[in-house]
Amino acid sequence: MIFDSFVGPERPLSWTFQFWPVLAISFICGAAGTWLSKKTALRYGIVDKPDDTVKTHKEPIAYLGGIGILAGFAIGILSSVLYIKDAALNRWLMSVLTGAAIACFVGLIDDVYNLRPSHKMAGQIIASIPLIAAGIMPALNPFLAPFGLSLPHWLEWGIGVPIVVFTVLGATNSLNLLDGLDGLCAGVTAIITIALLFLSVHLATWGWSEVRDPVRMIVCLSLVGGVCGFLPFNKAPAKIFMGDAGSMLLGFIVAAIMMLFARAYPRWWLASLVVFGLPILDTAVALARRWLNKRPLFVSDRGHIYDQMIDRGFSLKKTVFICYVLAGVYAFIGVAMSQIRTRYAVIVYVVVFTLSALIIWRKGYLKMEGLRGAIKKENAGISGNERK
């Protein structure tokens, strides 16, 4: 069977149990932080107001949900630092936490002051610097080894830096675009991170790295806990939105996890990218749709996959559920294909994304109508934090 070798011989599965308290700590602190953030946002008027075009919820909704998620994630990371007390491991954990805090802060400024896209991008690039400084970068020579080639260290580093930056930019903006319905972005992120946690457990039992194995598990557990602590407040009808502070935070952390997988053999890096398949698909469709219809690439609209599902008659809850299922499908494919040889996994990945593109095209999801890209403008008043 495909999962016969999922648990490796180097460490027993029970070795991973020492990290699981992080999940409970992050969940409790994430829920408490979200509750406190909601109270603070309402008290000081930090709310998302409807505008009847992209922001189609019925009344102002509290922002600052991203701060609650950050609270859960940060306390999970810090509790691990205090417990483990390993210099190399803690350096990597703190670099992820530092970058996450920067990404969240940039998003928070955008929520309050509406930054220009170029300024947001600059902030996201700054957030990637702690990862680079700590050496959380892709190992490129394993890709070249089958061809008998290798890169000198300086060139591998020089190519790796832009890859880290591109991954951070891509993941943060992909989840930013996916933050369009109540519970959508948080739920999809939780599904993606749980799949990445499975991959982390798998690599840990095979003993791939004394440092990276614990770091991957701790970061995944802290993120799942923080997001799940936030999700009850964000499910329809939402009582608080994560805002750009939350979506940028989540995107950055997922990007960091993917870079941690990029230090192992190529199959794990590729698997993590496929696990992230739904946000990648939604972003690709959004850019292709705007380009084909001669619309500005970086102007918000209501033509995302989830928007069009609602415009075609699906309820909000059904749309979110379908997106959860799709995220789960991509996540399962990524995890399953990590168990076979890379050359065969790549063939499966190409087939999966080709079929996804064909379905999107045949179902008409590349079309745009109406002022904001909605298929039926008169149906634009569906509840949800439709902002991107």
C-alpha positions as CSV (number, residue, x, y, z in Angstrom):
1,M,0.0,0.0,0.0
2,I,1.0,3.6,-0.6
3,F,1.3,4.5,3.1
4,D,3.1,1.3,4.2
5,S,6.3,3.3,4.8
6,F,4.7,6.4,6.3
7,V,6.1,5.7,9.8
8,G,9.9,5.4,9.5
9,P,12.3,3.2,11.5
10,E,14.5,6.0,13.0
11,R,12.0,7.3,15.6
12,P,8.8,5.8,17.0
13,L,5.6,7.6,16.4
14,S,5.4,8.3,20.1
15,W,8.5,10.5,19.8
16,T,6.2,13.1,18.2
17,F,3.8,13.2,21.1
18,Q,6.1,15.5,23.1
19,F,5.1,18.4,20.8
20,W,1.3,18.0,20.8
21,P,0.7,20.1,23.9
22,V,1.6,23.0,21.7
23,L,-1.7,22.4,19.8
24,A,-3.8,22.9,23.0
25,I,-1.8,25.9,24.1
26,S,-2.2,27.6,20.8
27,F,-5.9,26.8,20.5
28,I,-6.7,28.2,23.9
29,C,-4.6,31.4,23.5
30,G,-5.9,31.8,19.9
31,A,-9.5,31.7,21.1
32,A,-8.8,34.1,24.0
33,G,-6.8,36.4,21.8
34,T,-9.6,36.5,19.2
35,W,-12.2,37.3,21.8
36,L,-10.1,40.1,23.2
37,S,-9.3,41.4,19.7
38,K,-13.1,41.5,18.9
39,K,-13.8,43.5,22.1
40,T,-10.9,45.9,21.3
41,A,-12.0,46.4,17.7
42,L,-15.6,47.2,18.5
43,R,-14.6,49.5,21.3
44,Y,-12.2,51.6,19.1
45,G,-14.3,51.3,15.9
46,I,-11.8,49.2,14.0
47,V,-14.4,47.5,11.8
48,D,-14.9,46.5,8.2
49,K,-17.7,48.5,6.7
50,P,-19.9,47.2,3.8
51,D,-19.7,49.0,0.4
52,D,-22.2,47.1,-1.7
53,T,-19.6,46.1,-4.3
54,V,-16.7,44.0,-2.9
55,K,-17.5,44.2,0.8
56,T,-21.0,42.8,0.8
57,H,-21.7,42.0,4.4
58,K,-24.7,43.7,5.9
59,E,-23.2,45.6,8.8
60,P,-19.8,46.6,10.2
61,I,-17.8,43.6,11.4
62,A,-14.9,43.8,13.9
63,Y,-11.4,43.5,12.4
64,L,-8.2,42.4,14.3
65,G,-8.9,38.7,14.1
66,G,-5.3,38.3,12.7
67,I,-4.0,39.6,16.1
68,G,-5.9,36.8,17.8
69,I,-4.4,34.2,15.5
70,L,-0.9,35.7,16.1
71,A,-1.4,35.5,19.8
72,G,-2.1,31.7,19.6
73,F,0.7,31.1,17.2
74,A,3.2,33.2,19.1
75,I,2.5,31.6,22.5
76,G,2.7,28.2,21.0
77,I,6.1,29.0,19.5
78,L,7.4,30.7,22.7
79,S,6.2,27.8,24.9
80,S,8.2,25.4,22.8
81,V,11.3,27.7,23.0
82,L,11.1,27.7,26.7
83,Y,10.6,23.9,26.9
84,I,13.2,22.7,24.4
85,K,16.1,25.1,25.0
86,D,18.0,24.1,22.0
87,A,19.9,27.0,20.4
88,A,19.8,26.0,16.8
89,L,16.1,24.9,17.0
90,N,15.1,28.0,18.8
91,R,16.9,30.2,16.3
92,W,14.8,28.8,13.5
93,L,11.5,29.0,15.5
94,M,12.2,32.6,16.4
95,S,13.0,33.5,12.8
96,V,9.6,32.2,11.7
97,L,7.8,34.0,14.6
98,T,9.7,37.3,13.8
99,G,8.7,37.1,10.1
100,A,5.1,36.2,11.0
101,A,4.9,39.2,13.3
102,I,6.2,41.5,10.6
103,A,3.7,40.1,8.1
104,C,0.9,40.5,10.5
105,F,1.9,44.1,11.4
106,V,2.1,45.0,7.7
107,G,-1.4,43.6,7.2
108,L,-2.7,45.5,10.2
109,I,-1.4,48.8,8.8
110,D,-3.1,47.9,5.6
111,D,-6.4,47.2,7.4
112,V,-6.3,50.6,9.1
113,Y,-4.7,52.8,6.5
114,N,-5.2,50.9,3.2
115,L,-1.6,50.6,1.9
116,R,-0.6,50.7,-1.7
117,P,0.1,47.3,-3.2
118,S,3.7,48.2,-3.7
119,H,4.0,49.1,0.0
120,K,2.4,45.8,1.1
121,M,4.7,43.9,-1.2
122,A,7.7,45.7,0.3
123,G,6.5,44.7,3.8
124,Q,6.1,41.1,2.7
125,I,9.7,41.1,1.4
126,I,10.9,42.5,4.7
127,A,9.1,39.7,6.5
128,S,11.0,37.1,4.5
129,I,14.4,38.5,5.7
130,P,14.4,36.6,9.1
131,L,13.9,33.3,7.2
132,I,16.8,34.0,4.9
133,A,19.0,35.2,7.8
134,A,18.3,31.9,9.7
135,G,19.1,29.8,6.6
136,I,15.5,28.6,6.0
137,M,16.1,28.3,2.3
138,P,15.6,25.6,-0.4
139,A,18.3,23.0,-1.1
140,L,18.7,23.2,-4.9
141,N,21.4,20.6,-5.4
142,P,19.1,17.6,-4.8
143,F,17.2,18.7,-7.9
144,L,20.5,18.6,-9.9
145,A,22.0,15.5,-8.4
146,P,20.2,13.1,-10.9
147,F,21.9,14.9,-13.7
148,G,25.3,14.8,-12.1
149,L,25.4,18.5,-11.5
150,S,25.8,20.7,-8.4
151,L,25.9,24.4,-7.6
152,P,28.5,26.1,-5.5
153,H,27.3,27.3,-2.1
154,W,27.2,31.0,-3.1
155,L,25.2,30.4,-6.2
156,E,22.7,28.1,-4.5
157,W,22.3,30.8,-1.9
158,G,21.9,33.5,-4.6
159,I,19.2,31.6,-6.3
160,G,17.6,30.5,-3.0
161,V,17.0,34.1,-1.8
162,P,14.6,35.1,-4.6
163,I,12.8,31.7,-4.2
164,V,12.2,32.4,-0.6
165,V,10.9,35.9,-1.4
166,F,8.7,34.7,-4.2
167,T,7.2,31.9,-2.0
168,V,6.4,34.4,0.7
169,L,4.9,36.9,-1.8
170,G,2.9,34.1,-3.5
171,A,1.6,32.5,-0.3
172,T,0.6,35.7,1.5
173,N,-1.2,37.1,-1.5
174,S,-2.9,33.8,-2.4
175,L,-4.4,33.5,1.1
176,N,-5.2,37.2,1.0
177,L,-7.3,36.6,-2.1
178,L,-8.9,33.6,-0.6
179,D,-10.2,35.6,2.4
180,G,-13.5,36.3,0.8
181,L,-16.2,34.4,2.7
182,D,-16.9,33.7,6.4
183,G,-14.7,30.9,7.6
184,L,-13.2,30.2,4.1
185,C,-9.5,31.3,4.5
186,A,-9.2,30.1,8.1
187,G,-10.8,26.7,7.4
188,V,-8.8,26.1,4.2
189,T,-5.6,27.1,6.0
190,A,-6.4,24.6,8.8
191,I,-6.8,21.8,6.3
192,I,-3.6,22.7,4.5
193,T,-1.6,22.8,7.7
194,I,-3.0,19.5,9.0
195,A,-1.8,17.9,5.8
196,L,1.6,19.6,6.2
197,L,1.6,18.3,9.8
198,F,1.1,14.7,8.5
199,L,4.2,15.2,6.2
200,S,6.1,16.6,9.2
201,V,5.3,13.6,11.3
202,H,6.3,11.3,8.5
203,L,9.7,13.0,8.0
204,A,10.3,13.1,11.8
205,T,9.8,9.3,12.2
206,W,12.4,8.8,9.4
207,G,14.8,11.1,11.2
208,W,15.6,13.5,8.4
209,S,16.9,16.3,10.7
210,E,17.5,16.9,14.4
211,V,16.5,20.5,14.0
212,R,14.1,20.8,11.1
213,D,11.9,17.9,12.1
214,P,10.9,19.4,15.5
215,V,10.6,22.9,13.9
216,R,8.2,21.7,11.2
217,M,6.0,20.0,13.8
218,I,6.0,22.9,16.2
219,V,5.2,25.5,13.6
220,C,2.4,23.4,12.1
221,L,0.8,22.6,15.6
222,S,1.0,26.3,16.6
223,L,-0.6,27.4,13.4
224,V,-3.4,24.8,13.5
225,G,-4.1,25.7,17.1
226,G,-4.2,29.5,16.5
227,V,-6.4,29.2,13.4
228,C,-8.8,26.8,15.0
229,G,-9.1,29.1,18.0
230,F,-10.1,31.9,15.6
231,L,-12.4,29.9,13.4
232,P,-15.5,29.6,15.7
233,F,-15.6,33.4,15.7
234,N,-15.3,33.6,11.9
235,K,-17.7,31.0,10.7
236,A,-20.9,32.3,9.2
237,P,-22.3,34.6,10.3
238,A,-18.8,36.0,11.2
239,K,-18.4,38.0,14.4
240,I,-14.8,39.1,13.5
241,F,-12.7,39.1,10.3
242,M,-9.0,38.2,10.2
243,G,-8.3,41.1,7.8
244,D,-5.1,41.5,5.9
245,A,-3.3,41.1,9.2
246,G,-4.6,37.6,9.4
247,S,-4.4,36.5,5.8
248,M,-0.8,37.8,5.4
249,L,0.1,36.1,8.7
250,L,-1.3,32.8,7.6
251,G,0.3,33.0,4.1
252,F,3.7,33.8,5.6
253,I,3.7,30.9,8.0
254,V,2.6,28.4,5.3
255,A,5.4,29.8,3.1
256,A,7.9,29.3,5.9
257,I,6.7,25.7,6.4
258,M,7.1,25.0,2.6
259,M,10.7,26.4,2.8
260,L,11.3,24.0,5.7
261,F,10.2,21.1,3.5
262,A,12.4,22.5,0.7
263,R,15.5,21.6,2.8
264,A,14.8,17.9,2.3
265,Y,14.5,16.0,-1.0
266,P,12.5,17.6,-3.8
267,R,9.5,15.3,-3.3
268,W,8.6,16.9,0.0
269,W,8.8,20.5,-1.4
270,L,6.7,19.5,-4.4
271,A,4.2,17.7,-2.1
272,S,3.8,20.9,0.1
273,L,3.1,23.0,-3.0
274,V,0.4,20.6,-4.1
275,V,-1.1,20.6,-0.6
276,F,-1.4,24.4,-1.1
277,G,-3.2,23.7,-4.3
278,L,-6.5,25.5,-3.8
279,P,-5.1,28.9,-3.0
280,I,-2.7,28.5,-6.0
281,L,-5.6,27.6,-8.2
282,D,-7.8,30.5,-7.1
283,T,-4.9,33.0,-7.6
284,A,-4.0,31.6,-11.0
285,V,-7.7,31.7,-12.1
286,A,-8.1,35.3,-10.8
287,L,-5.0,36.5,-12.7
288,A,-5.9,34.6,-15.9
289,R,-9.5,35.8,-15.7
290,R,-8.5,39.5,-15.3
291,W,-5.9,39.3,-18.0
292,L,-8.2,37.5,-20.5
293,N,-10.9,40.1,-19.9
294,K,-8.5,43.0,-20.0
295,R,-9.2,44.0,-16.4
296,P,-6.5,45.4,-14.0
297,L,-4.6,42.5,-12.5
298,F,-4.4,43.9,-9.0
299,V,-7.9,45.5,-8.6
300,S,-10.3,43.7,-6.3
301,D,-13.4,42.1,-7.9
302,R,-16.1,39.6,-7.1
303,G,-15.2,37.0,-9.7
304,H,-13.2,34.6,-7.6
305,I,-14.1,30.9,-7.8
306,Y,-16.1,31.1,-4.5
307,D,-17.8,34.3,-5.6
308,Q,-18.9,32.8,-8.9
309,M,-20.2,29.7,-7.0
310,I,-22.5,32.0,-4.9
311,D,-23.6,33.9,-8.0
312,R,-24.6,30.6,-9.6
313,G,-26.9,29.9,-6.7
314,F,-24.8,28.1,-4.1
315,S,-25.4,29.1,-0.5
316,L,-22.6,30.6,1.5
317,K,-22.2,27.6,3.7
318,K,-22.3,25.2,0.8
319,T,-19.7,27.2,-1.1
320,V,-17.4,27.1,1.9
321,F,-18.0,23.4,2.4
322,I,-17.1,22.7,-1.3
323,C,-13.9,24.7,-0.9
324,Y,-13.0,22.7,2.2
325,V,-13.5,19.5,0.2
326,L,-11.4,20.8,-2.7
327,A,-8.7,21.9,-0.3
328,G,-8.8,18.4,1.3
329,V,-8.5,16.7,-2.1
330,Y,-5.4,18.7,-3.0
331,A,-4.0,18.1,0.5
332,F,-4.6,14.3,0.2
333,I,-3.0,14.1,-3.2
334,G,0.1,16.0,-2.0
335,V,0.5,13.7,1.0
336,A,-0.2,10.5,-0.9
337,M,2.2,11.4,-3.8
338,S,5.0,12.2,-1.3
339,Q,5.1,8.4,-0.7
340,I,6.1,7.5,-4.3
341,R,9.1,8.3,-6.5
342,T,9.3,12.0,-7.5
343,R,9.2,11.3,-11.3
344,Y,5.9,9.5,-11.0
345,A,4.5,12.1,-8.5
346,V,5.3,14.9,-11.0
347,I,3.2,13.2,-13.7
348,V,0.3,12.9,-11.3
349,Y,0.6,16.6,-10.3
350,V,0.7,17.7,-13.9
351,V,-2.5,15.6,-14.6
352,V,-4.3,17.0,-11.5
353,F,-3.6,20.7,-12.3
354,T,-4.3,20.2,-16.0
355,L,-7.7,18.7,-15.2
356,S,-8.3,21.5,-12.7
357,A,-7.6,24.1,-15.5
358,L,-9.9,22.3,-17.9
359,I,-12.8,22.2,-15.5
360,I,-12.3,25.9,-14.7
361,W,-12.4,26.7,-18.4
362,R,-15.3,24.4,-19.3
363,K,-17.4,25.7,-16.4
364,G,-16.9,29.3,-17.5
365,Y,-15.0,30.5,-14.4
366,L,-12.7,32.6,-16.6
367,K,-15.6,34.9,-17.7
368,M,-16.2,38.3,-16.1
369,E,-19.5,40.3,-16.2
370,G,-20.7,43.2,-14.2
371,L,-19.0,46.1,-12.6
372,R,-17.0,44.0,-10.1
373,G,-16.7,40.8,-12.2
374,A,-19.8,39.1,-10.7
375,I,-21.8,36.9,-13.1
376,K,-25.1,38.2,-11.6
377,K,-24.7,41.6,-10.1
378,E,-28.1,41.6,-8.5
379,N,-27.0,38.6,-6.3
380,A,-24.0,40.5,-4.9
381,G,-25.6,41.0,-1.5
382,I,-24.6,37.6,0.0
383,S,-23.2,37.7,3.5
384,G,-19.5,37.2,3.9
385,N,-16.2,39.1,4.2
386,E,-15.8,39.4,0.4
387,R,-12.9,41.8,0.1
388,K,-10.5,40.5,-2.5
